[in-house]
Amino acid sequence: MNLKSSLIACTLALIVGVLAGYWVCNLQWEASESRMNESQAKQETERLEKAMEENRNLKETVSQMQIQTKKENDNEKRKYDDLLARINRGTVRVSVPTRACSDVSEAGHSGTDDRETRAELDPATAESILAVGRDGDEAIRELNMCIDQYNAVKSSIAALDKPKN
């Protein structure tokens, strides 16, 4: 029986040793996985924080661009309104070049001269013509702001996509 109990003890020790080895190996593997997951989580957290900071900066940049464009538009509107007021008061006159009729002659000029003269526009017509330029200028400022915003977003995204050295 001594041999039998020794054999059982050895078998039991072998089984306990294998199980203990498996358990220790499993604990080491889990610890390694945990460290790797922590490292990845830390990198992702840093990346997310960087993206959030870049988003805040981008939002501030876009907001500043919008404020600047609004100031420019308001300034140009004041100038335009002032010009219209001066036109309506008659302190500024708007005229366009025209050719004199060929059958009308003045003393000393032949009726076939193509002389240039000017025709004054009434305030409503001048306002209509000037409104085209005003609207076009405003559209250009808005488009330039749009382009600047696009470029800011593009550079922001490019900065986030750059690989770390």
C-alpha positions as MATLAB code, in Angstrom:
seq = 'MNLKSSLIACTLALIVGVLAGYWVCNLQWEASESRMNESQAKQETERLEKAMEENRNLKETVSQMQIQTKKENDNEKRKYDDLLARINRGTVRVSVPTRACSDVSEAGHSGTDDRETRAELDPATAESILAVGRDGDEAIRELNMCIDQYNAVKSSIAALDKPKN';
ca = [
       0.000    0.000    0.000;
       2.890    2.186    0.473;
       3.617    2.090   -3.245;
      -0.009    2.695   -4.051;
      -0.239    5.745   -1.772;
       3.042    7.074   -3.176;
       1.693    6.665   -6.699;
      -1.545    8.440   -5.755;
       0.434   11.193   -4.031;
       2.660   11.621   -7.098;
      -0.313   11.655   -9.436;
      -2.098   14.118   -7.213;
       1.057   16.283   -6.987;
       1.388   16.156  -10.789;
      -2.244   17.186  -11.286;
      -1.922   19.987   -8.699;
       1.364   21.113  -10.344;
      -0.187   21.182  -13.824;
      -3.233   23.085  -12.547;
      -1.041   25.511  -10.575;
       1.165   26.076  -13.643;
      -1.877   26.681  -15.823;
      -3.319   29.070  -13.249;
      -0.024   31.037  -12.900;
       0.408   31.163  -16.679;
      -3.182   32.361  -17.072;
      -2.625   35.076  -14.439;
       0.504   36.261  -16.276;
      -1.342   36.323  -19.590;
      -4.242   38.270  -18.066;
      -1.804   40.752  -16.466;
      -0.070   41.216  -19.826;
      -3.416   41.727  -21.587;
      -4.479   44.159  -18.873;
      -1.271   46.225  -19.289;
      -1.715   46.229  -23.057;
      -5.375   47.286  -22.730;
      -4.429   50.018  -20.263;
      -1.792   51.289  -22.685;
      -4.245   51.299  -25.572;
      -6.895   52.968  -23.427;
      -4.387   55.626  -22.377;
      -3.401   56.268  -26.004;
      -7.040   56.484  -27.061;
      -7.803   58.832  -24.164;
      -4.885   61.068  -25.141;
      -6.011   61.023  -28.766;
      -9.587   61.848  -27.749;
      -8.425   64.693  -25.498;
      -6.291   66.056  -28.340;
      -9.248   65.834  -30.735;
     -11.526   67.578  -28.239;
      -8.966   70.355  -27.733;
      -8.555   70.701  -31.495;
     -12.356   70.843  -31.811;
     -12.531   73.644  -29.223;
      -9.762   75.537  -31.040;
     -11.468   75.009  -34.380;
     -14.791   76.213  -33.004;
     -13.102   79.334  -31.637;
     -11.346   79.968  -34.953;
     -14.571   79.611  -36.932;
     -16.380   81.862  -34.457;
     -13.676   84.530  -34.840;
     -13.948   84.276  -38.626;
     -17.708   84.756  -38.451;
     -17.352   87.737  -36.112;
     -14.759   89.316  -38.420;
     -16.946   88.793  -41.500;
     -19.959   90.273  -39.694;
     -17.888   93.331  -38.743;
     -16.721   93.734  -42.338;
     -20.289   93.358  -43.657;
     -21.634   95.850  -41.097;
     -18.867   98.342  -41.931;
     -19.563   98.047  -45.659;
     -23.318   98.383  -45.039;
     -22.713  101.636  -43.126;
     -20.595  102.942  -46.015;
     -23.239  101.924  -48.531;
     -26.078  103.475  -46.501;
     -24.047  106.690  -46.127;
     -23.442  106.813  -49.891;
     -27.151  106.274  -50.611;
     -28.076  109.029  -48.157;
     -25.666  111.424  -49.884;
     -27.075  110.448  -53.298;
     -30.645  111.015  -52.082;
     -29.692  114.410  -50.580;
     -28.043  115.376  -53.851;
     -24.582  115.917  -52.375;
     -23.280  113.088  -54.563;
     -24.402  112.750  -58.128;
     -24.058  109.569  -60.167;
     -23.671  109.806  -63.902;
     -22.763  107.543  -66.777;
     -20.928  108.421  -69.988;
     -23.069  108.685  -73.109;
     -22.577  109.819  -76.660;
     -24.212  112.959  -77.877;
     -26.795  112.516  -80.579;
     -25.227  112.968  -83.999;
     -27.998  115.175  -85.320;
     -27.755  117.713  -82.514;
     -25.142  120.375  -82.941;
     -24.025  123.243  -80.847;
     -22.437  126.409  -82.040;
     -19.028  125.624  -83.451;
     -19.509  121.849  -83.604;
     -20.621  119.854  -86.558;
     -23.621  117.576  -86.151;
     -21.564  114.523  -87.015;
     -19.176  114.738  -84.055;
     -19.372  111.771  -81.662;
     -18.784  113.746  -78.502;
     -18.950  112.135  -75.092;
     -21.306  113.622  -72.578;
     -22.643  112.433  -69.215;
     -26.159  111.475  -68.163;
     -27.068  111.849  -64.501;
     -28.948  108.932  -62.922;
     -31.870  109.424  -60.608;
     -31.288  108.173  -57.009;
     -33.482  105.049  -57.408;
     -31.587  103.916  -60.521;
     -28.248  104.642  -58.860;
     -29.369  102.631  -55.838;
     -30.359   99.677  -58.028;
     -26.997   99.689  -59.814;
     -25.005  100.079  -56.589;
     -26.993   97.247  -54.947;
     -25.583   94.785  -57.484;
     -22.041   95.655  -56.459;
     -22.923   95.628  -52.760;
     -24.507   92.183  -53.016;
     -21.569   90.852  -55.010;
     -19.044   92.207  -52.501;
     -20.976   90.681  -49.607;
     -21.150   87.325  -51.395;
     -17.386   87.426  -51.982;
     -16.731   88.128  -48.288;
     -19.029   85.248  -47.298;
     -17.354   82.910  -49.780;
     -13.901   83.902  -48.554;
     -15.022   83.132  -44.992;
     -16.333   79.763  -46.168;
     -13.002   78.987  -47.851;
     -11.093   80.034  -44.717;
     -13.316   77.807  -42.567;
     -12.786   74.883  -44.929;
      -9.011   75.365  -44.787;
      -9.102   75.565  -40.977;
     -11.076   72.315  -40.744;
      -8.810   70.651  -43.303;
      -5.630   71.587  -41.414;
      -7.239   70.528  -38.133;
      -8.057   67.093  -39.522;
      -4.604   66.773  -41.049;
      -3.058   67.541  -37.649;
      -5.116   64.794  -36.013;
      -4.201   62.251  -38.697;
      -0.451   62.805  -38.435;
       1.234   59.698  -37.043;
       3.254   60.065  -33.863;
       7.033   59.875  -34.224;
];
